[in-house]
């Protein structure tokens, strides 16, 4: 993923029980949440570190509350504009999966009117730029098994356990 205007992206790094996290924001909202070392990291060249940025501070606070069990979901403006129209549709559909619930790639595809696009849905889920907050970890394989997670299956399992979905 490449942001159209890297100089407009602000970022910060925080710690979590599942490892370090980079948070990114644009003027339109939170645009990124990536675990250290996860797959599909964006090109961060040109981004400005800004630990005092109001959106990043609020996101960091909500992420800490989530990991401490004080928060089940997030209340942040999101900037999902850095993906294709199809990816954005998938990412918006992910936001409808309630905490503690799960769905499958097939059901997610059907929900956006693309019931036969299971692989494309899976690819879009894997490229989700706002992990945890846009809850791609709540998507399971057709058999209910843990499949694919850019942040690692260990983290996916831990997130689902934290939410009471396992």
ABEGO torsion letter per residue (X at the ends): XBBABAAABBBBBBBBAAEBBBBBBBAAEBABBBBBGBBGBBBABGBBBBAABAAAAAAAAAAAAAAAGABABBBBBBBAAABBAAAAAAAAAAAABBBGBBBBAAAAAAAAGBAAAAAAAAAAAAABABBGABBAAABBBAAGBBBEBAAEAAAAAAAAAAAGAX
